Amino acid sequence: MNTVILHKLSLLPEEPGCYLMKSREGEIIYVGKAKKLKNRVRSYFTGSHDEKTTQLVGEIFDLEWIVTATNTEALVLEMNLIKQYRPKYNIMLKDDKSYPFIKITDERHPQLILTREAGRDKGKYFGPFPNARAAAETKKVLDRLYPLRRCPESSTRPCLYYQLGLCIGTCAREVGEEEYKEQIRKIVHFFHGGYRAVLKDMKKEMMQAAKKLDFEKAEQLKEQIMQIEVTMEDQNIVLNDPVSWDIFGFAVQDGFMCVHVFYMRDGRIIEREVIFRPIGSKEPKRAFLDFLQHFYGESGNTLPKEMLIPAAVGKEAAEICVSARIVQPKRGQKKEMVQLATKNARIALEEKVSLMELETV
């Protein structure tokens, strides 16, 4: 183990995230996830391992990590990173398997389905969901609350699902577009926070079933509640927004600035970049604005449709530096993504400064 890795192991945070193992040539050879980065990454360099892991550790020359807000985010980011870099030591997800989405199809008589392919069609996608079983149970609840078509469009007799209240009834009656739109609106609202009210009602229903000694129904509701909570755990790594964003966070320490950028395209983080710059005594906000101007000017990076930057930076000044829509989110997922980028910038800068101090010893 080289001194750089040894020192980096002492800097690992006790937070969820992804870690990237690199070879001597700088190639990413393994991507993993962890509930606690510090514990998981350190475990590679202690104790005995199987043959594959021993071979991997022998090739690790450097490592880096990305902190996420939750373990679910780490799972989704790991999937995206493996598909992006295709590391030779990753066997899971390398064959393009992926986590499931819940989709409302774009048809005259739409369906609610589970799919592992997020296409570029006009369907509405929610996810991906790392827990496939929880996603399937959540879909069952939606089928019960807001049923769409469950039978072939050509059906002319009421299907079993319709008789059970799990199909909107294309097979038995004429269903108008407005009725479909209302059901779809409710499903979209469920994924945008409405699930909390659904959970509240389900918990009341569970308590009533228990009072009536209907323990089988109470247990079934308890399981569905738990699976919805698992499915809907906050995850910002994948968003239901097709807009392309560059998401910035920055930190300053000891005359250096670190800028962390998440590149989000079609609602998914496809890459991240960490840039260090000496700024001396320059005021941090001014240094960041100068960086933006260089980043999209001299460096030739492509401007996104939107840029998300910290609220501490002047929006008007940023708009003078770059000709893109500047957003300084005040709430929600966008704000959380800026906070996450800022947090990763701070962690990366602390690591950089610590390694520079090590080199001077």
KOLFI-865565 format. One line per 8 residues: number of its first residue (from 0); for each residue x, y, z of C-alpha. Coordinates in steps of 0.2 Angstrom, whole numbers. Each point is the difference from the previous one (the first is absolute). Example, Ala and Ser with C-alpha at 12.3 -4.5 7.8 and 13.67 -1.06 7.14 Angstrom:
BEGIN
0) 62:-22:39; 6:17:-3
***
This chain:
BEGIN
0) 0:0:0; 7:17:-5; 1:15:11; -13:9:-9; -13:-14:2; 5:-1:18; -3:18:3; -16:0:-10
8) -7:-14:11; 1:11:15; -10:14:-9; -15:-11:-5; -17:7:7; -12:-10:10; -14:3:-13; -8:-9:-14
16) 7:1:-18; 9:-8:-14; 19:-4:-1; 10:-2:-16; 16:-10:0; 14:5:-12; 15:-9:-8; 17:7:-2
24) -5:6:-17; -15:10:7; -13:-13:-7; -15:-2:11; 0:-19:4; -13:-2:13; -15:10:6; -9:-4:16
32) -13:8:12; -1:1:19; -11:5:14; 16:6:9; 14:4:-12; 13:-1:14; -4:-17:5; -3:-8:-17
40) 15:7:-9; 12:-4:15; -6:-18:0; 9:-3:-17; 17:3:8; -3:-11:16; -2:-18:3; -1:-14:-13
48) -10:0:-16; -5:-12:-14; 11:-1:-16; -9:13:-10; 0:13:14; 18:-3:4; 5:2:-19; -10:17:0
56) 8:7:16; 17:-5:-8; -4:12:-15; -7:15:10; 12:15:-2; -12:13:5; -18:3:5; -14:13:1
64) -17:1:7; -17:10:-3; -11:3:15; -18:-2:-2; -15:5:12; -7:-18:2; 5:-18:-3; -14:-1:-14
72) 9:15:-9; 17:-10:1; -9:-15:-8; -6:10:-14; 16:9:-3; 10:-16:1; -11:-7:-14; 3:16:-11
80) 19:0:3; 2:-19:-4; -9:3:-16; 10:15:-4; 18:-7:4; -4:-19:-2; 14:-4:13; 8:-17:-3
88) -3:-6:17; -18:4:1; -11:-15:-5; -17:6:6; -9:12:-12; 14:-2:-13; -12:-9:-12; -12:15:0
96) -12:-6:12; -7:14:10; -12:4:14; -19:1:-4; -10:15:-4; -19:2:2; -7:7:-17; -16:7:-6
104) -1:-4:-19; -3:12:-13; -16:-7:-8; -18:4:-3; -4:-13:14; 16:2:11; 7:-14:12; 10:1:16
112) 15:-12:-3; 16:-5:8; 15:1:-12; 19:0:0; 2:10:-16; -2:19:2; -3:5:-18; -1:17:-8
120) -19:-2:-4; -14:11:7; -4:-12:14; 2:6:18; 14:-8:9; 2:-1:19; 16:-7:8; 11:-10:-2
128) -3:-9:16; 14:-11:7; -12:-11:10; -10:-9:-14; -11:-9:12; -5:17:9; -3:7:-17; -12:-14:-5
136) -9:2:16; -2:18:-3; -7:-3:-17; -13:-12:8; -6:14:11; -1:12:-15; -10:-13:-10; -12:-1:15
144) -2:19:3; 2:7:-18; -3:-14:-12; 4:2:-19; -2:-13:-13; 5:-18:4; -7:-10:-14; 4:0:-19
152) -8:15:-10; -10:-12:-11; -9:-8:15; -19:1:-1; -5:-9:16; 3:6:18; 17:-7:6; 3:-7:17
160) 10:15:5; -15:11:-4; -11:-11:11; 13:2:14; 1:19:-2; 18:-1:-7; -4:5:-18; -8:16:-6
168) -11:-10:-11; 4:3:-18; -6:-18:-2; -17:4:6; -4:18:-4; 5:16:-9; 14:9:10; 2:18:-4
176) 17:9:-1; -5:12:14; -2:-15:12; 17:-7:-5; 8:17:2; -8:1:18; 7:-17:5; 17:4:-8
184) 0:17:10; -2:-10:16; 14:-12:-4; 12:15:-4; -6:8:16; 4:-16:10; 18:0:-6; 2:19:3
192) -4:-1:18; -18:-5:0; 5:-18:7; 1:8:17; -19:2:1; -2:-17:-7; 11:-8:13; -10:10:14
200) -17:-7:-7; 8:-18:-1; 6:1:18; -17:5:6; -8:-15:-10; 13:-12:8; -4:6:17; -19:-2:-3
208) 3:-18:-7; 10:-4:15; -14:6:12; -12:-11:-10; 12:-15:3; 3:-1:-19; 18:-3:3; 3:-7:-18
216) -5:16:-8; 9:11:13; 16:-10:-3; -2:2:-19; -2:19:2; 15:1:11; 10:-9:-13; -6:12:-14
224) 4:15:11; 17:-6:3; 4:-3:-18; -7:17:-5; 11:8:13; 15:-9:-7; -4:4:-18; -3:19:3
232) 16:2:10; 7:17:-6; 12:-2:-14; 7:15:-10; 12:-9:-11; -14:-4:-12; -13:14:-3; -17:-1:-10
240) 6:16:-10; 6:-1:-18; 9:16:1; 20:0:-1; 8:8:15; 18:3:6; -1:1:19; 14:9:9
248) 6:1:18; 17:7:6; 10:2:15; 16:11:5; 14:-4:11; 18:6:3; 0:9:-17; -7:-13:-10
256) -17:-3:-8; -9:-16:-4; -15:-1:-12; -10:-15:-1; -11:-2:-15; -14:-13:-3; -5:-2:-18; -18:-5:-1
264) -8:-4:-17; -18:-6:-2; -2:-1:18; 16:-11:4; 17:4:6; 11:-6:-14; 17:7:7; 7:11:13
272) 16:10:0; 11:7:14; 11:15:-4; 13:8:11; 6:18:-2; 12:11:10; -9:16:3; 12:9:13
280) -9:13:9; -14:3:-13; -17:1:7; -9:-17:-1; -15:6:-10; 11:9:-12; 11:-15:-2; -15:-11:-4
288) -7:13:-13; 17:0:-8; 1:-19:-1; -18:0:-8; 6:12:-14; 16:-10:-3; -10:-17:1; -12:4:-14
296) 11:12:-9; 18:-4:-2; -2:-19:5; -14:-2:-13; -12:-10:10; -18:-1:-7; -13:11:8; -14:-9:8
304) -18:6:-1; 1:4:19; 13:2:12; -3:-2:19; 12:10:11; 1:4:19; -11:14:6; 15:9:7
312) 6:5:-17; -8:15:-9; -13:-6:-13; 2:16:-11; 19:-1:1; -1:-19:-5; -11:4:-15; 12:13:-6
320) 14:-13:0; -10:-14:-9; -14:1:-12; -11:-14:8; -15:0:11; 7:2:18; -11:-9:14; 3:2:18
328) -12:-12:7; -8:4:17; -8:-16:4; -3:-18:-6; 11:-12:-10; 10:13:-10; 5:9:17; 5:-17:7
336) 11:-4:-16; 9:17:2; 3:-4:19; 7:-17:-5; 12:7:-13; 5:13:13; 3:-14:13; 10:-10:-12
344) 11:15:-5; 4:3:19; 4:-18:3; 11:0:-16; 9:16:5; 4:-6:18; 7:-16:-8; 11:10:-12
352) 6:12:13; 4:-15:12; 10:-9:-14; 10:16:-4; 5:2:18; 5:-19:0; 11:4:-15; 9:14:9
360) 4:-11:15
***
